[in-house]
């Protein structure tokens, strides 16, 4: 339990509490709220997947859960906390841009926006209905077999290409400015 408590943050008011026991209790209460939120997320996931499966497939899964001795021997909560910590290190972003989702899915940016607006992708617009979309990255964790590593390589490659293009553009602008400056100097010298 201490491993879990170490990974639970305190809010700014709770940070001011001097007693370690009281702070630990605050972490336990925060954890409780977190678990309730996770239960809601799990229910949403179950509903989403249940719509994709037949009744027979759902019964098949439910039947396997009745025999608890055959359940996997891992702690999904600790695995989740580990994955959250990996996100904090930049491993997996919490939200993706329209361009990034287009890169993952192969859809056009316009189609990605339409899917966001239609609710096919879990997304929101932080600045209102005319703003950019923030799309939940967890929707695309293993989209059509693309791993996050592959996605990051593609994204980094595109970023490098964009950076090269920007540098080339700046270089061309500098050359044009230099050439124009030389032409102005020559014209000025000729008129004098």
JOMOBEL-V573808 format. One record per backbone hydrogen bond with DSSP energy under -0.5 kcal/mol. NH is the residue of the N-H (numbers start at 1). CO is the residue of the C=O. Records with the same first field share a line. If there is no record, write none. Layout:
BEGIN
NH->CO  CO
END
This chain:
BEGIN
5->1
6->2
7->3  4
8->5
9->7
15->11
16->12  13
17->14
23->19
24->20
25->21
26->22
27->23
28->24
29->25
30->26
31->27
32->28
33->29
34->30
35->31
36->32
37->33
38->34
39->35
40->36
41->37
42->38
43->39
44->40
45->41
46->42
47->43
48->44
49->45
50->46
51->47
52->48  49
53->49
58->54
59->55
60->56
61->57
62->58
63->59
64->60
65->61
66->62  63
67->63
68->66
70->67
71->68
74->72
76->74
79->75
80->76
81->77
82->78
83->79
84->80
85->81
86->82
87->83
88->84
89->85
90->87
91->86
96->135
101->97
102->98
103->99
104->100
105->101
106->102
112->108
113->109
114->110
115->111
116->112
117->113
118->114
119->115  116
120->115
121->115
123->121
124->134
126->124
128->125
131->128
134->124
135->96  133
136->122
137->94
139->136
140->137
141->138
143->140
145->142
146->143
147->145
151->147
152->148
153->149
154->150
155->151
156->152
157->153
158->154
159->155
160->156
161->157
162->158
163->159
164->160
165->161
166->162
167->163
168->164
169->165
170->166
171->167
172->168
173->169
174->170
175->171
176->172
177->173
178->174
179->175
180->176
181->177
182->178
183->179
184->180
185->181
186->182
187->183
188->184
189->185
190->186
191->187
192->188
END
